[in-house]
Amino acid sequence: MHPFIQPVQAASLMTNPSIQQLREWARPEEKTTQYGSASFISKVRNRSAKNTFILAGDYLGVDQNGIPLAKEKEVAAKVHEYLKSKEVISLERQLGNHPNFRYNCRLYITKEYARIPFMWYNMLFDPAEYKEEPDLTSIYVPEWPERLIFVHPEAGITYILGTDYFGEVKKSFLRMALYMWKKRCGIGFHAGSKVLRVRTAQGELKDVGFIMFGLSGTGKSTLTIHDHGLQGEEKVIIRQDDMVMMDNKGYCYGTENGFYIKTEGLDQSQKVLYDAATSRNAILENVKVTDDGTVLFDNNELTSNGRCVILRSEVAKTDDRVDLDKANRIIFITRRDDIIPAVAKLSAEQAAAYFMLGESIETSAGDPTHAGESKREVGTNPFIIGREYYEGNKLLEVLRDNPDMECYLLNTGSVGIEGNKPGKKISIKISTTIMKHLAKGTIKWTRDPDWGYEVPVEVPEIDISEYNPVSYFSAADYQERVAKLRRERLQWLAKYEGLKEEIIQAIK
């Protein structure tokens, strides 16, 4: 046991209750839906990024909040003293489901918040074995008077205090798994994964593995779960929705057995997600449910960050695997509105640069007070522990060693907003059709003179000329926007000392 870790002592410790028992304990907070599923409302309705701290030290990244070891010890001691008089649930689940990648995860939480382990139970796997000492631990006290989340990476432990938002416990274990995998010389990604089985331009029926990066709310889950209109021998196989761990050969280990989806705008037109979200096994969080159990996915009265835990097995087009044999196509999802094309093909160096830029918009899942504003997050991953430059350098190394892995920037926002004619929204249909043809290899490309990446000149089924941002601005306005964006990007990359120079040059 790491010297930082203290055993949890409680007035009553309830170890590994069943999911049925957890739901019974959570009943006082439950409103049962028309589908027989459970719904809950939390006091805190988004992640508390500004209240999250990593142990201060040499490995602390540029964008991470540090906390001194003395402060961690002081607060931890108070937490453990408090728990001695409480009823505490201890629940162990397994993150990852491959002999090469799996971690035993143990959650301790005060019993009155049983809805949180009830939801978490469905996110991970039954342990292959129960360990006396888990690999990763989170100690969760939602009723703590101060909101504070802090992580001791080497001890594999997270304390979550003063918030009752489920996303904190889900991400606490994923954050630690990212760090543990990095220590094993891998690289973890905030990305969904899937297989597109397609007929290629050469007529070959081929499985093409995709991973899709994106901040919450930018379309990552939608694109991960979409069927791309494939039928018959062509089809989609969905693997993961949130995080994957890649090795040096491009193999991607899955992490979770459930999906934690945003419900904003969810309706029957999104059949795969809708069917899973209306199952009796779904668990809703901060979604409006009337007294008679009617679920109002289109009602944002509680929050625009309504969520739902769904079982992966109830998502159509999944199979019995969570791993991806190879990330043949890597998609960096951004959501911008002026001069970013609908899709761009990237070199290895450009891919590492756009990974480091992590350009998108803020969403209600992160900071609702700034929702809709442009933002940058390395790897579109707010859960990195350690120096961020390592991530970009490592990705470049993997891409150079695997030239068959192709990388793309995919814009799910608009083009031409604030131009000299009305801008054009990039619909889900356009994005999913583009991805289908990326798999098939049926897009024709040309080099963009300003950014050096390749942009499409021909995409089957789409008039791609409508999505050429150059056509929406005067030449002077366009060049001014290019220059401004380049300055912003270079300023961002300059923060990360140690980042390989060729990554920075890819933006210049």
VEXTI-349853 format. One record per residue (C-alpha): residue in one letter; residue number from 1; chain; y, z, x. Coordinates in steps of 0.001 Angstrom, whole numbers, plus 524288, in hexadecimal, padded with zeros to 5 digits. Last residue first. Layout:
N
- A:NUM:A:Y:Z:X
...
END
This chain:
508
- K:508:A:86D5D:766B8:80E03
- I:507:A:86314:76BF2:804B1
- A:506:A:85733:76829:80D09
- Q:505:A:85E91:76D33:818EA
- I:504:A:85CCD:77B1B:813DB
- I:503:A:84E1C:7798D:81363
- E:502:A:84E25:772E6:820B4
- E:501:A:85511:77ED5:82655
- K:500:A:849C7:787F7:82320
- L:499:A:84E15:7941C:81BCC
- G:498:A:84F5F:79F7F:82547
- E:497:A:85C52:7A40E:81FF8
- Y:496:A:85C63:7A2A5:81141
- K:495:A:86A58:7A3AE:80C68
- A:494:A:86D69:795EC:81159
- L:493:A:864C5:79073:8068A
- W:492:A:86E75:794C6:7FC28
- Q:491:A:87A63:78F47:8032A
- L:490:A:8730E:78285:8051D
- R:489:A:87032:781B5:7F69A
- E:488:A:87E02:784E3:7F266
- R:487:A:883C2:77AE6:7FBC7
- R:486:A:87A18:77088:7F712
- L:485:A:87D80:7737F:7E8EF
- K:484:A:88C03:771B7:7EB89
- A:483:A:889FB:7650E:7F302
- V:482:A:88145:75F5D:7E863
- R:481:A:88AE4:76353:7DDC8
- E:480:A:89621:75CCF:7E508
- Q:479:A:88DBE:750C9:7E709
- Y:478:A:88B12:74FED:7D876
- D:477:A:89956:751BF:7D4CD
- A:476:A:89DA8:74720:7DE3D
- A:475:A:89365:73D59:7D9B5
- S:474:A:896A6:74003:7CB76
- F:473:A:88C2B:7479A:7C48F
- Y:472:A:8811A:74547:7BAD9
- S:471:A:87A5C:739E3:7C19D
- V:470:A:877BB:741A9:7CDF5
- P:469:A:86F7D:74B64:7C62B
- N:468:A:8649B:7417B:7C3E7
- Y:467:A:85D7C:746D0:7B7FC
- E:466:A:86001:73B62:7AEC4
- S:465:A:85B1D:73257:7B988
- I:464:A:84DC3:738D7:7B7FB
- D:463:A:84AC4:7311D:7ABBA
- I:462:A:83DDE:73847:7AA12
- E:461:A:83003:73438:7A635
- P:460:A:82C69:73047:7B438
- V:459:A:8361A:7355C:7BE5A
- E:458:A:83E1B:72BA1:7C65E
- V:457:A:84992:72DBD:7CF85
- P:456:A:845EB:73BA3:7D2DE
- V:455:A:84D20:74394:7DD34
- E:454:A:8491E:745DB:7EB49
- Y:453:A:84F6E:75079:7F37C
- G:452:A:859F4:74D52:7FD5C
- W:451:A:86465:75512:7F63B
- D:450:A:86FEE:74BAF:7F5A9
- P:449:A:86974:73E62:7F73D
- D:448:A:85E59:7413A:7EDA9
- R:447:A:85276:739DF:7F289
- T:446:A:84AE0:731A1:7E8BA
- W:445:A:83EC2:73481:7E0D5
- K:444:A:834ED:72E15:7D7CD
- I:443:A:82CD4:73746:7CF55
- T:442:A:81E6B:73463:7CC67
- G:441:A:817BE:73E5F:7D536
- K:440:A:80F3C:7433E:7CA08
- A:439:A:81277:75180:7CC71
- L:438:A:820F3:74EB5:7CDF5
- H:437:A:81F64:74677:7C1BC
- K:436:A:81AE6:7522C:7B9C4
- M:435:A:825BD:75A74:7BF9A
- I:434:A:82FFA:7509E:7BB3D
- T:433:A:82A5A:75098:7AD84
- T:432:A:82AF6:75F75:7AD35
- S:431:A:83934:75F89:7B174
- I:430:A:83D5E:754EF:7A7BB
- K:429:A:83645:75B62:79C5A
- I:428:A:83C11:768AE:79FC3
- S:427:A:84961:76264:79E40
- I:426:A:85331:75F69:7A8E2
- K:425:A:86016:76038:7A1AC
- K:424:A:86954:754E6:7A45E
- G:423:A:877EB:75647:7A6E2
- P:422:A:8826B:7506F:79E57
- K:421:A:88B40:746F8:7A5BB
- N:420:A:89527:748FC:7B0AD
- G:419:A:88D86:7546E:7B64E
- E:418:A:88E53:762C4:7B285
- I:417:A:87F75:762D7:7B088
- G:416:A:8799B:756FB:7B73B
- V:415:A:86B6C:75B0C:7B82D
- S:414:A:864B2:765B2:7B091
- G:413:A:85BD1:77176:7B286
- T:412:A:84D56:77085:7B5A7
- N:411:A:84FA3:76B02:7C358
- L:410:A:84359:768A9:7CB45
- L:409:A:843C0:768E3:7DA24
- Y:408:A:83738:76353:7DFCF
- C:407:A:82D57:76611:7EA78
- E:406:A:8210F:75E90:7EE47
- M:405:A:81568:76528:7F4CB
- D:404:A:80D7F:75A9D:7FBC8
- P:403:A:814E8:75DAD:8085A
- N:402:A:80DB5:76AAF:80986
- D:401:A:810CA:7709C:816E8
- R:400:A:81F0F:76CD3:8158E
- L:399:A:81F5C:772BA:807F9
- V:398:A:81947:77F8B:80CA0
- E:397:A:822E7:780FD:817E9
- L:396:A:82E77:77DC8:80F21
- L:395:A:829EE:7881F:80577
- K:394:A:828F7:7920E:81071
- N:393:A:836B7:78F3D:8153D
- G:392:A:83C33:79092:80780
- E:391:A:83523:79D56:804C2
- Y:390:A:8380E:7A335:8121A
- Y:389:A:84698:7A0FF:80FC3
- E:388:A:845FA:7AAC2:8048E
- R:387:A:843A9:7B695:80D20
- G:386:A:83BA8:7C09F:805E6
- I:385:A:83792:7C320:7F7DD
- I:384:A:838FC:7B7BC:7EE6B
- F:383:A:83996:7BB1F:7DFF0
- P:382:A:84594:7B36B:7DB8D
- N:381:A:83E15:7A699:7DD29
- T:380:A:844FF:799CD:7DA46
- G:379:A:83FB8:79720:7E801
- V:378:A:84C19:79D4C:7ED49
- E:377:A:854DC:7A053:7E1A1
- R:376:A:8612C:798A3:7DE94
- K:375:A:869DA:799B2:7D298
- S:374:A:87151:791B5:7C8A7
- E:373:A:8761B:79912:7BCB2
- G:372:A:86ED8:797BC:7AFD2
- A:371:A:86BA1:7A620:7AE70
- H:370:A:87540:7AE97:7B619
- T:369:A:87500:7BAC9:7AD8A
- P:368:A:866AC:7B7F7:7AA8F
- D:367:A:862DF:7BAB9:7B8B5
- G:366:A:854BE:7B716:7BBA4
- A:365:A:84D18:7B42D:7AF49
- S:364:A:8598F:7AFEA:7A856
- T:363:A:85A81:7A47A:7B1A9
- E:362:A:86278:7A134:7BDBE
- I:361:A:862DB:792D0:7C0F1
- S:360:A:85BB2:78B1C:7CB50
- E:359:A:85B70:7887A:7D9D1
- G:358:A:850B8:78E47:7E232
- L:357:A:85826:78AC9:7EE9F
- M:356:A:84D0C:78EFD:7F795
- F:355:A:84342:7869B:7F028
- Y:354:A:84D2D:77B92:7F043
- A:353:A:84DB8:77C8E:7FF12
- A:352:A:83EF5:77D67:800D6
- A:351:A:83D72:77177:7F82B
- Q:350:A:847D8:76A38:7FFF0
- E:349:A:84063:76CC6:80C83
- A:348:A:83378:76864:8068F
- S:347:A:839F2:75C38:800F6
- L:346:A:83E2E:75C9B:7F2D2
- K:345:A:83CBA:753D3:7E6E8
- A:344:A:84777:75582:7DCCD
- V:343:A:84691:7577C:7CE15
- A:342:A:84FE2:75805:7C27D
- P:341:A:85B38:755F8:7CBD1
- I:340:A:8645E:760F8:7D026
- I:339:A:872A3:75CEC:7CE81
- D:338:A:8775F:76468:7C273
- D:337:A:86F9F:76E0D:7BA5E
- R:336:A:86662:77640:7C279
- R:335:A:85985:77CB2:7BF19
- T:334:A:8504A:77C8F:7CAAC
- I:333:A:841A0:77B7D:7CB29
- F:332:A:83BC1:779E3:7D8B0
- I:331:A:82F07:7726C:7D69A
- I:330:A:82428:77228:7E0B6
- R:329:A:81A0D:7677F:7DECD
- N:328:A:80CB2:7677A:7E56F
- A:327:A:80BC6:77652:7E4F9
- K:326:A:7FD62:776F2:7E83E
- D:325:A:7F138:77DA4:7E2FF
- L:324:A:7F8ED:7850F:7D8A3
- D:323:A:7F42C:7929F:7D4D3
- V:322:A:7F400:798D0:7C73E
- R:321:A:7E6B8:79389:7C33F
- D:320:A:7DF2B:794C6:7B673
- D:319:A:7E691:789D8:7AFCE
- T:318:A:7F3E5:788C8:7A96C
- K:317:A:7F720:77D6A:7A073
- A:316:A:7FADA:785B2:794A7
- V:315:A:80039:7932F:797BC
- E:314:A:7F786:79D69:7917A
- S:313:A:7F00C:7A014:79E1D
- R:312:A:7FCF9:7A2A3:7A4F8
- L:311:A:7FF53:7ADC9:79B9D
- I:310:A:80D45:7AEA3:796EE
- V:309:A:817AE:7B8BF:79A04
- C:308:A:823F6:7B558:79269
- R:307:A:83251:7B63D:795A8
- G:306:A:83FCB:7B61E:78F4B
- N:305:A:84A59:7B40D:79982
- S:304:A:85505:7AF0C:79059
- T:303:A:85601:7BD13:78BCB
- L:302:A:85476:7C573:77F8E
- E:301:A:85BC7:7BC77:7763F
- N:300:A:85673:7B04F:77CD8
- N:299:A:84F3B:7AB3B:770C0
- D:298:A:847E6:79E79:772C4
- F:297:A:83AE6:7A54D:77563
- L:296:A:83BC2:7ABF5:7682D
- V:295:A:82E7C:7B261:7660A
- T:294:A:82BB1:7B6B6:75812
- G:293:A:82531:7C413:757EE
- D:292:A:829CA:7C8B6:74A88
- D:291:A:8343F:7D13E:750D0
- T:290:A:839A7:7C59C:75842
- V:289:A:83627:7C28C:7665D
- K:288:A:840C7:7BEB5:77018
- V:287:A:83B06:7BCED:77DB2
- N:286:A:83DF4:7C79E:78798
- E:285:A:83016:7C7DD:78CDC
- L:284:A:824C6:7C148:78606
- I:283:A:8166B:7C372:78930
- A:282:A:80CF2:7B851:7867C
- N:281:A:7FEEF:7BBBB:782D0
- R:280:A:800E0:7B8E7:77452
- S:279:A:8049F:7AB16:77873
- T:278:A:81234:7A630:774EC
- A:277:A:816CA:7A55B:78314
- A:276:A:80AB3:79D97:78707
- D:275:A:80CBD:79380:77C40
- Y:274:A:81B38:79287:77F4B
- L:273:A:81911:79090:78DD0
- V:272:A:80FD0:78518:78C0D
- K:271:A:816D1:77F90:78022
- Q:270:A:82493:77EA5:7857D
- S:269:A:8291A:7770A:77972
- Q:268:A:82461:782DB:771B4
- D:267:A:82FEF:78AED:77620
- L:266:A:834BC:792AC:781D9
- G:265:A:8437A:791E7:78378
- E:264:A:8442B:79EA3:78B06
- T:263:A:83640:7A395:78C96
- K:262:A:83615:7A59D:79B4B
- I:261:A:82836:7A677:7A054
- Y:260:A:8207A:7B0DF:7A763
- F:259:A:8139E:7A9ED:7AA1C
- G:258:A:80670:7B074:7ABE9
- N:257:A:7FB58:7B095:7B5CB
- E:256:A:80405:7B173:7C1C5
- T:255:A:80473:7AE89:7D064
- G:254:A:7FFAD:7A0D0:7D32D
- Y:253:A:7FC84:79CA8:7E102
- C:252:A:8029B:78FCE:7E579
- Y:251:A:7FBBE:78781:7EFB7
- G:250:A:80620:77FF9:7F76E
- K:249:A:7FEEF:78022:8046B
- N:248:A:806E3:78B38:80A64
- D:247:A:80446:79428:7FED7
- M:246:A:80C23:794D1:7F261
- M:245:A:80DC2:7A098:7E968
- V:244:A:8115C:79D85:7DB59
- M:243:A:81AB3:7A3E7:7D1DD
- D:242:A:81F73:7A1FF:7C3EA
- D:241:A:81839:7991F:7BA83
- Q:240:A:80AF4:7968F:7C06A
- R:239:A:7FF80:78D11:7BE8F
- I:238:A:801AF:78300:7B3ED
- I:237:A:7F8A4:77733:7B3A4
- V:236:A:7FF27:76ADD:7AE7B
- K:235:A:7F831:75E97:7A9E6
- E:234:A:7F4CC:75062:7AC1F
- E:233:A:7E725:74CB0:7A798
- G:232:A:7EBEE:74C98:799A2
- Q:231:A:7FA2D:75052:79850
- L:230:A:805F9:753E2:7A099
- G:229:A:8129C:7560F:7991E
- H:228:A:81826:75E1A:7A439
- D:227:A:80F95:769AD:79FCB
- H:226:A:81A3D:773EB:7A206
- I:225:A:81660:78183:7A6E2
- T:224:A:81C93:7812D:7B44F
- L:223:A:82844:77968:7AF85
- T:222:A:82B8F:7836D:7A513
- S:221:A:828BD:78ECA:7AE33
- K:220:A:831DE:78979:7B8AE
- G:219:A:83C8C:7855F:7AF2A
- T:218:A:84873:78B9D:7B556
- G:217:A:8478A:79895:7AE12
- S:216:A:84183:7A09D:7B8EE
- L:215:A:844B8:79A8E:7C61B
- G:214:A:83D20:78E96:7CA01
- F:213:A:8327C:789A3:7D2EA
- M:212:A:827B1:780BE:7CDE9
- I:211:A:81A87:77EF7:7D47A
- F:210:A:812F3:772A4:7D1A3
- G:209:A:804FA:76E7E:7D4DC
- V:208:A:8011A:7604D:7D29C
- D:207:A:7F357:75DCF:7CDA7
- K:206:A:7F059:74F3F:7CEA2
- L:205:A:7EAF1:74452:7C64D
- E:204:A:7ED44:7388C:7CF19
- G:203:A:7F3FC:72C79:7C9B7
- Q:202:A:7FC46:72A02:7D5DC
- A:201:A:808A8:72E26:7CEC9
- T:200:A:80190:73AE2:7CBE2
- R:199:A:7F9B0:73E14:7BFBE
- V:198:A:7FC90:74C41:7BD22
- R:197:A:7F71C:75A12:7BD87
- L:196:A:80336:76295:7BE88
- V:195:A:7FFED:76FEF:7C41D
- K:194:A:80857:77BFE:7C246
- S:193:A:8100F:78672:7C95B
- G:192:A:81BE4:78EDF:7C669
- A:191:A:824DC:793A8:7D11E
- H:190:A:82B4F:79FB3:7D6EC
- F:189:A:824C1:79CB2:7E3DD
- G:188:A:81D0D:7A3FC:7EE29
- I:187:A:81B83:79FB6:7FC3B
- G:186:A:81001:7A2CC:804EC
- C:185:A:80FFE:7A927:81258
- R:184:A:807E3:7B50A:80DF6
- K:183:A:8146E:7BD0E:80E59
- K:182:A:81A04:7B304:804F4
- W:181:A:80ECD:7B5DF:7FBA4
- M:180:A:8121E:7C461:7FBC0
- Y:179:A:82056:7C163:7F8FB
- L:178:A:81D97:7B853:7EDA3
- A:177:A:813CA:7C22A:7E862
- M:176:A:81E6F:7CC94:7E893
- R:175:A:8278E:7C458:7E062
- L:174:A:81C84:7C0BB:7D71E
- F:173:A:81964:7CF18:7D52D
- S:172:A:82751:7D2F4:7D1F7
- K:171:A:82973:7C680:7CA25
- K:170:A:8208E:7CA8A:7BF03
- V:169:A:8259E:7D875:7BF5C
- E:168:A:833D8:7D44F:7BE65
- G:167:A:8315A:7C9CF:7B42A
- F:166:A:82D4A:7D443:7AA76
- Y:165:A:83B24:7D956:7A8B5
- D:164:A:83B1B:7E82F:7A6EC
- T:163:A:84567:7EB64:7B110
- G:162:A:84914:7F864:7B75D
- L:161:A:83FCF:7F84F:7C2E4
- I:160:A:8366E:7EE9A:7C8E4
- Y:159:A:830A7:7F37F:7D5BC
- T:158:A:82975:7E931:7DDBD
- I:157:A:81E70:7EB1A:7E789
- G:156:A:81778:7E294:7F175
- A:155:A:8196D:7ECB5:7FC35
- E:154:A:81E98:7E271:80597
- P:153:A:8278C:7DCD5:7FB22
- H:152:A:82DEF:7E979:7F64D
- V:151:A:834BF:7E48F:7EA1E
- F:150:A:83F6E:7EA58:7E1CC
- I:149:A:84342:7E8E0:7D396
- L:148:A:84E41:7F19D:7CEA5
- R:147:A:85442:7F422:7C16C
- E:146:A:857E0:80291:7C142
- P:145:A:85402:80C11:7B66E
- W:144:A:84559:8093A:7B7AE
- E:143:A:83FD0:805C9:7AA33
- P:142:A:83918:7F971:7AF09
- V:141:A:8310D:800A2:7B955
- Y:140:A:82890:7F67C:7C024
- I:139:A:820C5:7F89A:7CC8C
- S:138:A:81BED:7EB9F:7D1D5
- T:137:A:810A6:7EA9B:7DB68
- L:136:A:80A9D:7DFCC:7E3A1
- D:135:A:7FDE5:7DF49:7EB5A
- P:134:A:7F7C4:7EA1A:7E344
- E:133:A:7F1F3:7F678:7E93D
- E:132:A:7E552:7FB4A:7E350
- K:131:A:7E222:7ED49:7E051
- Y:130:A:7DC8A:7E76B:7D3F0
- E:129:A:7D4E6:7DAF2:7D5E2
- A:128:A:7D617:7CCF0:7D101
- P:127:A:7E1E3:7D238:7C9C8
- D:126:A:7E3FD:7CCD2:7BC09
- F:125:A:7EE8C:7C289:7BD44
- L:124:A:7FD51:7C284:7BB75
- M:123:A:80787:7BFEE:7B0ED
- N:122:A:7FFEE:7C52D:7A553
- Y:121:A:7FFF8:7D342:7AA24
- W:120:A:80E7B:7D234:7ACE4
- M:119:A:811D5:7D1CA:79E64
- F:118:A:80A3F:7DE2F:79B2C
- P:117:A:80F2C:7E3FE:7A80C
- I:116:A:81D0F:7E264:7A2A7
- R:115:A:81A1F:7E639:79492
- A:114:A:81532:7F36E:7997C
- Y:113:A:82339:7F7C6:79BB6
- E:112:A:8211C:8056C:7962F
- K:111:A:81613:806FF:7A001
- T:110:A:81E4D:8078E:7AC58
- I:109:A:81A8F:7FCC1:7B5B7
- Y:108:A:811B9:7FB40:7C18C
- L:107:A:80DC1:7ED42:7C48F
- R:106:A:80320:7E9B8:7CE2E
- C:105:A:80124:7DC29:7D3DF
- N:104:A:7F4BD:7D7E9:7DAE7
- Y:103:A:7F819:7CB9A:7E271
- R:102:A:7F14B:7BE7C:7E2B4
- F:101:A:7F210:7B2DB:7EBB0
- N:100:A:7E6DD:7AE39:7F433
- P:99:A:7DC64:7B29D:7EA86
- H:98:A:7E3EB:7AB75:7DFC2
- N:97:A:7E8FD:7B154:7D311
- G:96:A:7F6F4:7B537:7D5B4
- L:95:A:7FD69:7C1FE:7D18A
- Q:94:A:7F373:7CBFD:7CD12
- R:93:A:7F5D4:7D6F4:7C355
- E:92:A:7F5F7:7E5CE:7C43F
- L:91:A:7FC54:7EE79:7BA09
- S:90:A:800A0:7FC98:7BBA8
- I:89:A:80743:8020A:7AF90
- V:88:A:80F25:80E75:7B146
- E:87:A:81110:81A53:7A898
- K:86:A:81C36:821C6:7AED7
- S:85:A:81E96:82EE6:7B574
- K:84:A:81A96:82ABC:7C31E
- L:83:A:821CB:81DF1:7C10D
- Y:82:A:82EFD:82462:7C37E
- E:81:A:82AF0:82962:7D0F1
- H:80:A:82613:81BDC:7D470
- V:79:A:832EA:815B7:7D04D
- K:78:A:83B02:81FA3:7D7CD
- A:77:A:8331F:81D37:7E435
- A:76:A:83498:80E8D:7E271
- V:75:A:8435A:80FF9:7E151
- E:74:A:8449F:8174C:7EE2D
- K:73:A:83ABA:80EE7:7F557
- E:72:A:84174:80257:7F158
- K:71:A:84EBD:807F5:7F538
- A:70:A:84991:80BDD:8029A
- L:69:A:84398:7FE5C:8046E
- P:68:A:850F1:7F820:802AE
- I:67:A:852B6:7EE0A:7F7D1
- G:66:A:855D4:7DFAD:7FA2A
- N:65:A:85A1C:7D582:7F031
- Q:64:A:8549A:7C805:7F329
- D:63:A:85C04:7BB3D:7F512
- V:62:A:85C5E:7BB36:803ED
- G:61:A:84E59:7BFC9:80536
- L:60:A:84952:7CCFF:809BF
- Y:59:A:83F38:7CB8B:814A1
- D:58:A:84660:7D426:81E67
- G:57:A:8472B:7DF6C:814F7
- A:56:A:84C38:7E45C:80801
- L:55:A:841A3:7E6B3:7FDD9
- I:54:A:843D3:7DCCE:7F30D
- F:53:A:84CD9:7DFAC:7E795
- T:52:A:84DD4:7DBAB:7D957
- N:51:A:8594F:7E089:7D12B
- K:50:A:860E9:7D3C4:7D1DB
- A:49:A:854C4:7CC48:7CDBA
- S:48:A:852A4:7D454:7C16C
- R:47:A:849C1:7CAFF:7BA15
- N:46:A:84CFF:7C82E:7ABEB
- R:45:A:84C57:7CEC2:79EB0
- V:44:A:84E6D:7DD44:7A12B
- K:43:A:84C66:7E571:794E2
- S:42:A:83F7B:7DEF4:791D8
- I:41:A:83B02:7D97A:784DA
- F:40:A:82CA4:7D7B5:781F9
- S:39:A:823E2:7CE2B:77ADE
- A:38:A:81540:7CF14:778D2
- S:37:A:80CF8:7C42A:77345
- G:36:A:806F1:7C3D8:765BC
- Y:35:A:80C26:7B62C:7635B
- Q:34:A:8165F:7BAA5:75983
- T:33:A:81B76:7C39B:76432
- T:32:A:818E4:7D20A:7667F
- K:31:A:824BD:7DA22:76A45
- E:30:A:8206F:7E2FD:7753B
- E:29:A:827B5:7EEA1:77B02
- P:28:A:81F51:7F95D:774DF
- R:27:A:81342:7F0CF:77720
- A:26:A:81411:7F113:78612
- W:25:A:8095D:7FB5B:7877F
- E:24:A:800BC:7F34E:77E84
- R:23:A:803CF:7E70D:78646
- L:22:A:7FFDA:7EDC5:792D7
- Q:21:A:7F312:7F23C:78CC6
- Q:20:A:7EFC2:7E45B:788B5
- I:19:A:7F31A:7DF5A:79656
- S:18:A:7E960:7E90F:79BCF
- P:17:A:7EDFD:7F4F0:7A380
- N:16:A:7ED48:7F42C:7B253
- T:15:A:7F035:8025C:7B5E1
- M:14:A:7F781:80BB4:7AD01
- L:13:A:7FDCC:815FB:7B5CD
- S:12:A:801FA:8227A:7AEF6
- A:11:A:80BAD:82C7B:7B416
- A:10:A:80DBE:822AC:7BF0D
- Q:9:A:80BC2:8217C:7CDA5
- V:8:A:80E1B:81457:7D404
- P:7:A:809C1:81430:7E232
- Q:6:A:81519:81235:7EB9B
- I:5:A:816A7:80599:7F325
- F:4:A:81FFF:80554:7FEB0
- P:3:A:81546:808D9:80877
- H:2:A:80D8C:7FC8B:804F7
- M:1:A:80000:80000:80000
END
